[in-house]
Amino acid sequence: MRVSEGLQERLMGREGRILTRSLNPGQRVYGERLHHHGDAEWREWSLQRSKPAAYLALGGDLPLRRDDRLLYLGAASGTTASHFSDILDLGTIYCVEVSPRSFRDLVTVCGRRRNMIPVMGDAGRPQDLAFAVEGATAVYQDVAQKGQASMLAENMRAFGAERGMLALKSRSEDVTAAPASILERAVAKLESEGLTVVDARMLEPYEKDHAMVVVRA
Ligand SMILES: C[S@@+](CC[C@H](N)C(=O)[O-])C[C@H]1O[C@@H](n2cnc3c(N)ncnc32)[C@H](O)[C@@H]1O
């Protein structure tokens, strides 16, 4: 597993597991296992339930810094966002979610973590998020709907982000096309929006029909 230098104190691979150093020791978010090394508590990051963890397990590297202001689009109930919260201990995560049901759980998770801010809103309308998001250095997007690449590009532009990660669900773009060709189309779209694609890979065997794309502005 590759971990960029700046993140090594917050993220590690050990005995085939991926662990993030808990910002909130003693608390589980989704029933994950806790590990203790020295005086630190580390949370096991599920490869099956979290696409960035699958991406790391497959050799990807997170384009994040500990002090990022991360705009997270499609935070659901905060499972993955809580691991970003562990990693970005000096930063802030703006967790955007449109579903009221998921948002209720998300508010509880955010209430226990000093760097997570819940934002009820539609990721397809960045202008409506500006009331809560001051600007972002990075965007992570996991929203299962059509036009995922354009949505990422639009949000990166709107908030001035330098780096982006797109968890691409191919079936939301086109149920009939092969996932690899949907990924190719998404990469082409991101490039046509002026972004540089740093990495793009399918997430099998952990996530069927999903890919991760990492971009730079
Ligand atoms: C696949 S789930 C996200 C899982 C989450 N990222 C995780 O790993 O813990 C997709 C989420 O996006 C939300 N969503 C869908 N469309 C959205 C939109 N336009 N704006 C914000 N959230 C949206 C859904 O309600 C759902 O909770």
The ligand as an SDF file (V2000), in Angstrom:
LIG
                    3D

 27 29  0  0  0  0  0  0  0  0999 V2000
  -23.0000    5.5560   -2.5640 C   0  0  0  0  0  0  0  0  0  0  0  0
  -23.6940    6.5940   -1.3710 S   0  0  0  0  0  0  0  0  0  0  0  0
  -22.3110    7.3130   -0.5600 C   0  0  0  0  0  0  0  0  0  0  0  0
  -21.5730    6.4310    0.4210 C   0  0  0  0  0  0  0  0  0  0  0  0
  -20.5510    7.2360    1.1790 C   0  0  0  0  0  0  0  0  0  0  0  0
  -19.7440    8.0340    0.2880 N   0  0  0  0  0  0  0  0  0  0  0  0
  -19.6120    6.3630    1.9930 C   0  0  0  0  0  0  0  0  0  0  0  0
  -18.6610    5.8300    1.4270 O   0  0  0  0  0  0  0  0  0  0  0  0
  -19.7940    6.2770    3.2180 O   0  0  0  0  0  0  0  0  0  0  0  0
  -24.2270    7.9480   -2.3450 C   0  0  0  0  0  0  0  0  0  0  0  0
  -24.8450    9.0650   -1.5180 C   0  0  0  0  0  0  0  0  0  0  0  0
  -25.0260   10.2090   -2.3470 O   0  0  0  0  0  0  0  0  0  0  0  0
  -26.2210   10.8510   -1.9670 C   0  0  0  0  0  0  0  0  0  0  0  0
  -26.6190   11.7050   -3.0870 N   0  0  0  0  0  0  0  0  0  0  0  0
  -27.1980   11.3290   -4.2720 C   0  0  0  0  0  0  0  0  0  0  0  0
  -27.3930   12.3970   -5.0520 N   0  0  0  0  0  0  0  0  0  0  0  0
  -26.9040   13.4700   -4.3700 C   0  0  0  0  0  0  0  0  0  0  0  0
  -26.8000   14.8540   -4.6590 C   0  0  0  0  0  0  0  0  0  0  0  0
  -27.2390   15.3530   -5.8410 N   0  0  0  0  0  0  0  0  0  0  0  0
  -26.2550   15.6760   -3.7320 N   0  0  0  0  0  0  0  0  0  0  0  0
  -25.7990   15.1850   -2.5540 C   0  0  0  0  0  0  0  0  0  0  0  0
  -25.8770   13.8810   -2.2130 N   0  0  0  0  0  0  0  0  0  0  0  0
  -26.4100   13.0330   -3.1190 C   0  0  0  0  0  0  0  0  0  0  0  0
  -27.1710    9.7150   -1.6880 C   0  0  0  0  0  0  0  0  0  0  0  0
  -28.2580   10.1420   -0.8800 O   0  0  0  0  0  0  0  0  0  0  0  0
  -26.2490    8.7220   -0.9920 C   0  0  0  0  0  0  0  0  0  0  0  0
  -26.2770    8.8980    0.4030 O   0  0  0  0  0  0  0  0  0  0  0  0
  1  2  1  0
  2  3  1  0
  2 10  1  0
  3  4  1  0
  4  5  1  0
  5  6  1  0
  5  7  1  0
  7  8  2  0
  7  9  1  0
 10 11  1  0
 11 12  1  0
 11 26  1  0
 12 13  1  0
 13 14  1  0
 13 24  1  0
 14 15  1  0
 14 23  1  0
 15 16  2  0
 16 17  1  0
 17 18  1  0
 17 23  2  0
 18 19  1  0
 18 20  2  0
 20 21  1  0
 21 22  2  0
 22 23  1  0
 24 25  1  0
 24 26  1  0
 26 27  1  0
M  CHG  2   2   1   9  -1
M  END
$$$$
